[in-house]
Amino acid sequence: MRTVVVKIGTSSVTDARGDVDTSAIAKLCGEVATARAAGHRALIVTSGAITAGLPALGLHEPRPTDMATLQAVAAVGQPRLMRVYDDTLATHGLVGGQVLLAPLDFVHRQQYLHAKQTLTRLLDLGVVPVINENDAVADDEIRFGDNDRLAALVAHLVGADVLLLLTDTAGVFTADPRLDDAASLIEEIVAVDEALIAAAGGPGSDRGSGGMASKVAAARIAAHSGVRTVIAAAGRPGVVAAALAGETGVGTVVAARERTLSARKLWIAFAVRPAGRLTVDDGARRALLERGTSLLPAGVVEADGTFASGDAVEVLGPDGTPFAKGLVAHPAAWIRRWKGQRTDALPADSAHEVIHRDDLVVL
C-alpha cells in the first residue's frame, strides 16, 4: 500500500468562465478510485474555491482584488466545489471528507498534531480527504499563497510516498513551451535550488496563483521530507496510476533526498515567513555550515527587520546570500545591541544564543 497526495490547480478544475469543470473532477476522482481499488491511499488537494464562487455572485469582470471580497467569494465557492467532489466520489462508492487548512496548522506543534491525527483517521476510515486552504478566513500576511506548498506540507504530514502535482503542461521544460518551440521536457530533477525555481517562471494562468515555479518549490519541500514528486499534465490518461508505479515519461520526477528534515525544521525552512535578516561574518557562516553550531552574538554583523523573539529570520553570509533560516531567541533591538560581542560580555540571565542550533536550518 502506498500513499499519494494529488494536487490539482484552479486552471485544471475550472473552465475559462470560472465554473467548476465537472469532467476534470470526474477524471481525477475516477483515477483516485482506481488507485484505491489497487490498495493505495489517496488525498486530494484542490484549488478553485475563489474562482468557483465568482459566477454565483456575478463578479467575473472585473475580478475583485480586495481581500475581504475574495474571502467572501471563497466562502461561496468552496461548498460548490466540494459538492462536485463529494457527488463524484460517491459514484465510485467512496466518501469524501473536506479538510480546510491554514499555515498555522503546520507552524504550531499542537495544531500540527491535530491535523495529522485527523487526516490519518480519515484515511483509516477509508475516506478520501479533499483539502484546500481555508481561503475564507486566511490572513493576507499568513497564508500559503498557492496550494502547491500546501500539498507538499500535507505529503510530509501523512508520510506520503508520492506527491503528484497536476498542471496544464506535461511537466517542467527547459524553456517555456508556450514561447519556445525547442523547449523539451525535463524528465528527472535530482536536486532543486533557487536558480531552478527562478528559471521555472511565474504564474501559469490568469485563474491560478501558482505556476511552474511554485510547483518546483513545492517539490523541494517534498524532497526534504523524503517524498518523491511527479509534476505532470492533469489531462494525461492514467496519470495517478503512472505516478504511483514510477513509470518513466509520465512527467517531471523530482527525487526525494536521502537525508530528510524533521517536522520542526521543515516548518522553519518552508512554512514560516521570515520577519527579518541577520548578516553574519565568515567565521560564523563556516561554524553553522560545517559544525552545526548555534549562532552567537559575536558572529552577527547586522540585524535587519523588526522581528520579535521566536520569529523566523534568514541568515546571510558576508556576500549577502541567504544560507540558513532560524527562529531567533531575542528581539531585533537586543540583537543589534549585542552584535559582535563575546558571550562573557552578555547578561548572565539571558540565553546567549541568537539562534539555537535546534531552531536553525541550513538551506
C-alpha positions as CSV (number, residue, x, y, z in Angstrom):
1,M,0.0,0.0,0.0
2,R,1.3,3.4,-1.0
3,T,0.0,6.9,-0.1
4,V,-0.3,9.6,-2.8
5,V,-1.2,13.3,-2.4
6,V,-2.7,14.6,-5.6
7,K,-2.8,18.4,-6.1
8,I,-4.9,19.9,-8.9
9,G,-4.9,23.6,-9.7
10,T,-7.6,26.2,-10.4
11,S,-7.0,26.2,-14.1
12,S,-7.4,22.4,-14.2
13,V,-10.7,22.2,-12.3
14,T,-12.5,25.3,-13.6
15,D,-13.3,26.5,-17.2
16,A,-12.5,29.9,-18.7
17,R,-15.7,31.3,-17.2
18,G,-14.8,30.1,-13.7
19,D,-17.4,27.4,-13.4
20,V,-16.3,24.1,-11.9
21,D,-15.2,21.7,-14.7
22,T,-17.1,18.6,-13.7
23,S,-15.5,16.4,-16.4
24,A,-12.0,17.3,-15.0
25,I,-13.0,16.4,-11.5
26,A,-14.7,13.2,-12.8
27,K,-11.4,12.1,-14.4
28,L,-9.4,12.8,-11.2
29,C,-11.9,11.0,-8.9
30,G,-12.1,8.1,-11.3
31,E,-8.3,7.7,-11.2
32,V,-8.3,8.1,-7.4
33,A,-10.9,5.3,-7.3
34,T,-8.7,3.1,-9.4
35,A,-5.8,3.7,-7.0
36,R,-7.9,2.9,-4.0
37,A,-9.1,-0.3,-5.7
38,A,-5.4,-1.3,-6.1
39,G,-4.9,-0.9,-2.3
40,H,-3.4,2.6,-2.2
41,R,-4.5,5.6,-0.1
42,A,-5.1,8.9,-1.8
43,L,-5.6,12.5,-0.7
44,I,-6.7,15.3,-3.0
45,V,-5.5,18.9,-2.6
46,T,-7.7,21.1,-4.7
47,S,-7.7,24.8,-5.7
48,G,-10.6,26.6,-7.2
49,A,-12.8,27.9,-4.4
50,I,-12.5,31.5,-5.2
51,T,-12.8,31.0,-9.0
52,A,-15.9,28.7,-8.5
53,G,-17.6,31.4,-6.4
54,L,-17.3,34.2,-8.9
55,P,-20.1,33.2,-11.2
56,A,-22.6,32.7,-8.3
57,L,-22.0,36.3,-7.3
58,G,-21.8,37.8,-10.8
59,L,-18.3,39.0,-10.1
60,H,-16.5,37.9,-13.3
61,E,-15.5,41.3,-14.7
62,P,-13.6,42.9,-13.2
63,R,-12.3,40.2,-10.9
64,P,-12.2,41.5,-7.3
65,T,-8.8,42.0,-5.7
66,D,-9.5,43.1,-2.2
67,M,-9.1,40.5,0.5
68,A,-12.5,40.9,2.1
69,T,-14.3,40.2,-1.2
70,L,-12.0,37.3,-2.1
71,Q,-12.7,35.7,1.3
72,A,-16.4,36.1,0.8
73,V,-16.2,34.6,-2.7
74,A,-14.2,31.7,-1.3
75,A,-16.9,31.0,1.3
76,V,-19.5,30.8,-1.6
77,G,-17.3,28.8,-3.9
78,Q,-15.9,26.2,-1.5
79,P,-19.2,24.3,-0.9
80,R,-19.9,24.4,-4.6
81,L,-16.5,22.9,-5.3
82,M,-16.8,20.3,-2.5
83,R,-20.3,19.3,-3.7
84,V,-18.9,18.2,-7.0
85,Y,-16.1,16.2,-5.4
86,D,-18.5,14.6,-2.9
87,D,-21.0,13.6,-5.6
88,T,-18.4,12.3,-8.0
89,L,-16.6,10.2,-5.4
90,A,-19.9,8.8,-4.3
91,T,-20.4,7.3,-7.9
92,H,-17.3,5.2,-7.2
93,G,-18.6,4.1,-3.7
94,L,-16.1,6.5,-2.0
95,V,-16.7,9.1,0.8
96,G,-15.0,12.5,0.5
97,G,-14.1,14.5,3.6
98,Q,-13.5,18.2,3.4
99,V,-10.4,19.5,5.3
100,L,-9.6,23.2,5.3
101,L,-6.0,24.0,6.5
102,A,-4.1,27.2,7.3
103,P,-0.3,27.8,7.7
104,L,-0.7,27.9,11.5
105,D,-1.8,24.2,11.4
106,F,1.8,23.4,10.4
107,V,3.7,26.1,12.5
108,H,2.2,25.3,15.9
109,R,3.0,21.8,17.1
110,Q,-0.3,21.1,18.7
111,Q,-2.2,22.2,15.6
112,Y,0.2,20.1,13.5
113,L,-0.6,17.0,15.6
114,H,-4.3,17.7,15.4
115,A,-4.1,17.9,11.6
116,K,-2.0,14.8,11.4
117,Q,-4.4,12.9,13.6
118,T,-7.5,14.0,11.6
119,L,-6.0,13.1,8.2
120,T,-4.7,9.8,9.5
121,R,-8.1,8.8,10.9
122,L,-9.9,9.8,7.8
123,L,-7.6,7.6,5.7
124,D,-8.0,4.7,8.2
125,L,-11.8,5.1,7.8
126,G,-11.4,4.8,4.0
127,V,-12.3,8.4,3.4
128,V,-10.7,10.4,0.6
129,P,-9.7,13.7,2.2
130,V,-10.3,16.7,-0.1
131,I,-8.1,19.5,1.1
132,N,-7.9,23.2,0.4
133,E,-6.5,26.3,2.1
134,N,-9.1,28.0,4.3
135,D,-9.4,31.0,2.0
136,A,-12.5,32.3,3.7
137,V,-10.5,33.3,6.8
138,A,-6.9,33.2,5.7
139,D,-5.0,36.4,6.5
140,D,-3.2,38.1,3.6
141,E,0.0,38.0,5.6
142,I,-0.3,34.5,6.9
143,R,-1.3,32.2,4.0
144,F,0.2,29.6,1.8
145,G,-0.5,31.7,-1.3
146,D,-0.7,28.6,-3.5
147,N,-1.8,25.1,-2.9
148,D,1.4,23.5,-4.2
149,R,3.2,24.3,-1.0
150,L,0.2,23.2,1.0
151,A,0.2,19.8,-0.9
152,A,3.9,19.4,-0.1
153,L,3.4,20.0,3.6
154,V,0.4,17.6,3.6
155,A,2.6,15.0,1.9
156,H,5.0,15.4,4.8
157,L,2.2,15.4,7.4
158,V,0.8,12.0,6.3
159,G,4.2,10.4,5.3
160,A,3.2,10.1,1.7
161,D,5.2,8.1,-0.8
162,V,4.3,10.3,-3.8
163,L,3.3,13.9,-4.3
164,L,1.6,14.4,-7.7
165,L,1.3,18.0,-8.9
166,L,-1.1,18.2,-11.8
167,T,-0.9,21.1,-14.2
168,D,-1.7,22.3,-17.7
169,T,1.6,21.1,-19.2
170,A,3.5,17.8,-19.3
171,G,6.0,18.8,-16.6
172,V,9.0,21.1,-16.3
173,F,10.6,22.2,-19.6
174,T,13.9,23.6,-20.5
175,A,12.1,26.8,-21.5
176,D,8.5,28.0,-21.6
177,P,6.9,25.7,-24.2
178,R,4.3,28.4,-24.9
179,L,7.1,30.7,-26.2
180,D,9.8,28.3,-27.3
181,D,9.1,25.5,-29.8
182,A,12.5,24.0,-29.0
183,A,11.7,23.5,-25.3
184,S,12.0,19.9,-24.1
185,L,10.6,18.1,-21.1
186,I,13.0,17.6,-18.1
187,E,12.1,14.0,-17.1
188,E,14.1,14.0,-13.8
189,I,15.4,16.6,-11.4
190,V,17.9,15.3,-8.8
191,A,18.1,18.5,-6.7
192,V,16.1,21.7,-6.6
193,D,17.9,25.0,-6.0
194,E,16.9,28.7,-6.1
195,A,18.2,29.1,-9.7
196,L,15.9,26.3,-10.9
197,I,12.9,27.8,-9.2
198,A,13.7,31.2,-10.7
199,A,14.1,29.6,-14.2
200,A,10.7,27.9,-13.8
201,G,9.0,31.3,-14.2
202,G,5.8,32.9,-12.9
203,P,2.1,32.1,-12.7
204,G,0.9,29.7,-15.3
205,S,-2.6,31.2,-15.9
206,D,-4.8,34.2,-15.0
207,R,-7.0,31.9,-12.9
208,G,-4.3,30.2,-10.8
209,S,-1.9,31.6,-8.2
210,G,0.8,29.0,-8.7
211,G,2.6,28.3,-11.9
212,M,5.6,26.1,-12.5
213,A,7.9,27.9,-10.1
214,S,5.6,27.2,-7.2
215,K,5.5,23.5,-8.2
216,V,9.3,23.2,-8.3
217,A,9.5,25.0,-4.9
218,A,6.9,22.5,-3.5
219,A,8.9,19.6,-4.9
220,R,11.9,20.9,-2.9
221,I,9.8,20.8,0.3
222,A,8.7,17.3,-0.5
223,A,12.2,16.2,-1.3
224,H,13.4,17.3,2.1
225,S,10.5,15.2,3.5
226,G,11.7,12.1,1.7
227,V,8.7,12.2,-0.7
228,R,9.1,11.7,-4.5
229,T,7.3,14.4,-6.6
230,V,5.8,14.0,-10.0
231,I,4.8,17.1,-12.0
232,A,2.5,16.1,-14.8
233,A,-0.4,17.0,-17.0
234,A,-3.8,16.8,-15.4
235,G,-5.3,15.6,-18.7
236,R,-2.9,12.7,-19.2
237,P,-4.9,9.4,-19.0
238,G,-3.9,7.2,-16.1
239,V,-1.6,9.8,-14.6
240,V,-2.3,8.9,-11.0
241,A,-1.5,5.2,-11.6
242,A,1.5,6.0,-13.6
243,A,2.9,8.3,-10.9
244,L,2.4,5.6,-8.2
245,A,4.0,3.0,-10.4
246,G,7.0,5.2,-11.1
247,E,6.6,5.0,-14.9
248,T,9.1,6.9,-17.0
249,G,7.9,9.7,-19.1
250,V,4.8,10.4,-17.0
251,G,6.1,13.9,-16.3
252,T,9.0,15.5,-14.4
253,V,10.1,13.5,-11.4
254,V,11.9,15.2,-8.5
255,A,13.8,12.8,-6.5
256,A,13.5,12.5,-2.7
257,R,16.5,13.3,-0.6
258,E,18.2,10.6,1.5
259,R,18.7,13.0,4.4
260,T,15.4,14.5,5.4
261,L,14.3,17.3,7.8
262,S,12.4,16.8,11.0
263,A,8.9,18.2,11.1
264,R,10.0,21.1,13.2
265,K,12.9,22.0,10.9
266,L,10.6,21.6,7.9
267,W,8.2,24.2,9.5
268,I,11.1,26.6,10.0
269,A,12.5,26.1,6.5
270,F,9.3,26.3,4.5
271,A,6.2,27.1,6.5
272,V,7.2,30.2,8.4
273,R,7.8,33.5,6.6
274,P,11.0,35.3,7.6
275,A,10.4,38.5,9.6
276,G,13.9,39.8,9.2
277,R,17.5,39.1,8.3
278,L,20.8,38.5,10.1
279,T,24.1,39.0,8.4
280,V,27.0,37.0,9.9
281,D,30.7,37.1,9.4
282,D,32.6,34.3,7.6
283,G,33.7,32.6,10.8
284,A,30.1,32.2,11.9
285,R,29.0,31.1,8.5
286,R,31.6,28.3,8.5
287,A,30.7,27.3,12.0
288,L,27.0,27.0,11.1
289,L,27.7,25.1,7.8
290,E,30.5,22.8,8.9
291,R,29.9,22.2,12.6
292,G,26.2,22.7,13.0
293,T,26.7,25.1,15.9
294,S,24.3,27.7,17.4
295,L,24.6,31.3,16.2
296,L,26.2,33.5,18.9
297,P,26.1,37.3,19.0
298,A,29.9,37.5,18.3
299,G,29.2,36.3,14.7
300,V,26.4,38.7,13.9
301,V,27.3,41.7,11.8
302,E,23.9,43.3,11.2
303,A,20.2,42.7,12.1
304,D,17.5,43.9,9.7
305,G,13.8,44.0,10.5
306,T,11.5,44.5,13.5
307,F,11.2,40.8,14.5
308,A,10.4,39.6,18.0
309,S,11.7,36.6,20.0
310,G,10.6,33.4,18.3
311,D,10.2,34.9,14.8
312,A,11.9,33.4,11.8
313,V,14.8,35.2,10.1
314,E,17.0,34.5,7.2
315,V,20.8,34.2,7.9
316,L,23.0,35.8,5.3
317,G,26.7,35.4,4.7
318,P,29.2,38.3,4.2
319,D,28.3,38.3,0.5
320,G,24.6,38.8,1.2
321,T,23.5,35.4,0.1
322,P,21.0,33.6,2.4
323,F,22.2,30.2,3.5
324,A,20.2,29.4,6.6
325,K,16.9,30.2,8.4
326,G,16.0,30.0,12.0
327,L,13.9,31.2,15.0
328,V,15.6,34.0,17.0
329,A,15.8,33.8,20.7
330,H,15.8,37.6,21.2
331,P,14.1,40.6,19.5
332,A,15.8,42.7,16.9
333,A,16.7,45.5,19.2
334,W,18.5,43.2,21.6
335,I,20.5,41.6,18.8
336,R,21.5,44.9,17.4
337,R,22.7,45.9,20.9
338,W,24.7,42.6,21.4
339,K,26.0,42.0,17.9
340,G,29.7,41.3,17.7
341,Q,30.0,40.9,21.5
342,R,31.6,37.9,23.2
343,T,29.5,35.6,25.3
344,D,31.1,36.7,28.6
345,A,30.1,40.3,27.9
346,L,26.3,39.4,27.8
347,P,23.8,39.5,30.7
348,A,24.2,36.3,32.7
349,D,20.4,35.8,33.0
350,S,19.8,35.8,29.2
351,A,20.1,33.0,26.6
352,H,23.4,33.6,24.9
353,E,22.4,32.1,21.5
354,V,20.9,34.3,18.9
355,I,19.6,31.2,17.2
356,H,19.9,27.8,18.9
357,R,21.1,25.0,16.6
358,D,17.8,23.2,17.2
359,D,16.0,26.1,15.7
360,L,18.3,26.6,12.8
361,V,18.1,25.0,9.3
362,V,20.8,25.2,6.7
363,L,19.2,25.7,3.3
